[in-house]
Amino acid sequence: MNLFYQQDIRPDVSQINFDKEESRHINKVLRKKEGDILHITNGNGHLFTTEILSSNPKNCIATVLNVEVKKPLPYTLHMAVAPTKLNDRFEWFLEKATEMGISEITPIICDHSERKVIKKERYEKIVASAMKQSLSCYLPKLNDAIPFSKFLELPHGENFKGIAHCDNDVTKVHLKNITNPESNYLILIGPEGDFSKTEVKKASKLGFKAISLGDRRLRTETAAIAVTNTIAFSFD
C-alpha cells in the first residue's frame, strides 16, 4: 500500500486533484492507471480511499470512495530537542521518531548549541515522508526553532515534563518508570555539550523532572530516539 499526503483535503471532499509532482509519481513511477485504488491522508487522522479517474502525469484526478478516521495513539509525546551539529543526525531523528510515533517536535537553541539555524521546510518534508512510509495518518507538528529560555516560558499542559541531562549528582527517575496510560509527555533533550547548569536549574524550578536513560552517555539524536521508543513500546 502506498500512502499519499494532501494536507488541505477536507473530510467531505468528493474528488482529489494531485499536483504535477505527485501526478508524475503516480503515473510514471508507480504506473497507476484509471480504476486503480489510491490511499491518501490529510495528516489529521483521515484516511481517504480513492479511485483514479484520470492518470494524467500532469494532473492526476481521483474520486473518493470512502473516508475513515484512524485511531490516534493512546498518548502524546512532545520532544523538544537541540539541533545537532551535523544536520543529518537531526534529520535521522525526525524520520525515525515520526515512524515510531511522536506528536510534536520543537527544535530548541541552548547555551551549548553549535547549530542555531534550521531548515524547517526540509524538515517538514522529511516528517511528511516518514509519516507516509510508516502508513500513519497523523502528521507530527513541527514547530519553529526557539531559544530554550523562551520555550520554558511557554504554557505546557503535559502530564509529565522531563529533562534528560548528564549531571549524575542530581536524583533522576528512569524513563521506563514514568509511563502510564492516558499520559501526555514533554521531554527535553540537550545539545552535544549538554544543557548548562543554569538551564537545568531553570527547568527544574518550572516542574521538569530529571530523567535517566541508563548508564551510557548517548548522543543527542540517540537519546531522543531512546525516549521515543521507550514510550511507544510501553503502549504497545
C-alpha positions in Angstrom: 0.0 0.0 0.0 1.2 3.5 -0.9 0.0 6.4 1.2 -0.2 9.9 -0.2 -0.3 13.1 1.7 -2.6 16.1 0.8 -2.8 18.4 3.8 -5.7 20.5 2.6 -8.2 17.7 2.0 -11.5 18.1 3.9 -13.4 15.0 5.1 -16.4 15.9 2.9 -14.4 16.2 -0.4 -15.6 14.0 -3.3 -12.7 14.4 -5.7 -8.9 14.9 -5.3 -6.6 16.6 -7.7 -2.8 15.9 -7.4 -0.2 18.4 -8.2 2.3 17.9 -11.1 5.0 16.2 -9.0 2.6 13.7 -7.3 0.8 13.1 -10.6 4.0 12.2 -12.3 5.0 9.9 -9.5 1.6 8.1 -9.7 1.7 7.8 -13.5 5.4 7.4 -14.3 6.9 5.8 -11.2 4.0 3.7 -9.7 2.4 3.2 -13.2 -1.0 3.6 -11.8 -3.9 3.8 -14.3 -7.6 4.6 -14.3 -9.6 2.4 -11.9 -6.6 1.8 -9.6 -7.0 2.5 -5.9 -5.0 5.2 -4.0 -4.9 5.8 -0.3 -4.5 9.4 0.9 -4.3 11.2 4.3 -4.5 14.8 5.3 -2.3 14.2 8.3 -5.2 14.8 10.7 -6.2 11.2 11.1 -8.4 10.8 8.0 -7.7 8.0 5.5 -9.2 8.5 2.1 -9.7 5.5 -0.2 -9.9 6.8 -3.8 -10.2 5.5 -7.3 -8.2 7.1 -10.2 -10.4 8.8 -12.7 -7.5 10.2 -14.8 -3.9 9.1 -14.6 -2.5 12.1 -16.4 1.2 12.7 -15.5 0.5 16.4 -15.2 -2.8 16.3 -13.4 -3.9 13.0 -11.8 -7.5 13.0 -10.6 -9.2 10.6 -8.1 -12.7 10.2 -6.8 -13.2 9.5 -3.1 -14.8 6.1 -2.3 -14.5 6.1 1.4 -13.3 8.2 4.3 -12.4 6.8 7.8 -10.8 8.3 10.9 -7.9 6.2 12.1 -7.5 5.7 15.9 -4.8 8.1 17.3 -2.0 7.0 19.6 -3.1 6.5 23.3 -0.6 9.1 24.4 1.0 12.3 23.1 4.8 12.9 23.0 6.3 16.3 22.6 10.0 16.2 22.1 12.0 19.5 22.5 15.4 18.6 21.0 18.5 20.7 20.4 19.5 20.5 16.7 22.7 18.6 16.3 26.0 20.0 14.8 25.7 17.5 11.9 22.3 18.2 10.4 21.9 14.7 9.0 21.7 13.3 12.6 18.8 15.6 13.5 17.1 14.6 10.2 17.6 11.0 11.1 15.9 11.7 14.5 12.9 13.4 12.7 12.4 10.4 10.4 12.7 7.7 13.0 10.7 9.5 15.7 7.9 10.0 13.2 7.9 6.3 12.2 7.7 5.2 15.9 5.1 7.7 17.0 5.6 11.3 18.1 3.1 14.1 18.3 5.1 17.3 18.3 8.7 18.4 17.8 10.3 21.7 18.8 14.0 22.4 18.0 15.5 24.3 21.0 18.5 26.5 20.9 20.5 26.1 24.1 23.5 27.7 25.7 25.9 25.0 24.3 24.2 24.6 20.9 26.5 24.6 17.9 23.7 24.7 15.3 21.3 27.6 15.7 19.7 27.7 12.3 17.4 25.0 10.9 15.8 24.3 7.5 12.2 24.0 8.6 10.9 23.4 5.1 13.3 20.5 4.5 12.4 19.1 8.0 8.7 19.2 7.2 9.3 17.2 4.0 11.2 14.6 6.0 8.5 14.3 8.6 5.8 14.0 5.9 7.7 11.3 4.0 8.2 9.3 7.2 4.5 9.6 8.0 3.7 8.1 4.6 6.3 5.4 4.8 5.0 4.2 8.2 1.4 4.4 7.0 0.4 6.7 9.7 -2.4 9.2 9.2 -1.2 11.7 11.8 1.5 14.2 10.9 3.6 15.3 13.9 3.6 19.1 14.5 7.0 20.6 13.7 7.5 24.0 15.4 9.9 26.8 14.6 13.2 26.7 16.4 13.1 28.7 19.7 15.7 29.7 22.4 15.5 27.3 25.3 14.7 30.0 27.8 11.7 31.2 25.8 10.5 27.7 25.3 10.4 27.2 29.1 8.2 30.4 29.4 5.5 28.9 27.1 2.5 27.3 28.7 2.9 23.5 28.7 -0.1 21.3 29.7 1.5 17.9 29.5 1.0 15.5 32.5 4.7 14.7 32.6 7.6 17.1 31.9 11.1 15.7 31.9 14.6 16.8 31.1 17.4 14.4 30.2 20.9 15.6 31.1 24.3 14.2 32.1 24.6 15.6 35.6 24.8 12.5 37.8 24.8 14.5 41.1 21.0 15.0 40.6 18.4 12.5 41.6 16.8 11.1 38.5 13.8 8.9 37.7 14.4 6.3 35.0 12.3 6.9 31.9 10.8 3.3 31.9 9.3 4.1 35.3 7.3 7.2 34.3 5.0 5.7 31.6 1.3 5.2 32.5 -1.9 5.1 30.5 -3.5 8.2 29.0 -0.4 10.3 29.7 1.0 13.3 27.7 4.7 13.8 27.8 7.1 16.7 27.2 10.8 15.6 27.2 13.8 18.0 26.8 17.0 16.7 25.1 20.0 19.0 25.0 22.9 19.6 22.5 26.2 17.7 22.3 27.6 19.8 25.1 24.6 19.0 27.3 22.3 21.6 29.0 24.1 24.2 31.0 23.7 24.1 34.8 21.6 27.3 34.6 19.3 25.7 32.1 18.8 22.6 34.2 18.1 24.6 37.3 15.5 26.8 35.5 13.8 23.7 34.1 13.7 22.1 37.5 12.1 25.2 39.1 9.4 25.0 36.4 8.5 21.4 37.2 10.7 19.4 34.8 11.8 16.2 36.4 15.3 14.9 35.7 15.2 11.6 33.9 17.7 8.9 33.3 18.1 6.9 30.0 20.5 4.4 31.5 24.2 4.3 32.3 25.6 5.0 28.9 26.2 8.6 27.6 24.1 9.0 24.4 24.3 11.3 21.5 21.6 13.9 21.2 19.7 12.1 18.5 20.2 8.7 20.1 18.8 10.0 23.4 15.8 11.5 21.6 15.1 8.2 19.8 15.6 6.2 23.0 12.8 8.3 24.6 10.5 8.0 21.7 11.0 4.2 21.5 10.6 3.6 25.3 7.4 5.5 25.5 6.0 3.9 22.3 7.0 0.4 23.4 5.3 0.9 26.8 2.0 1.4 25.0 2.3 -1.4 22.5 
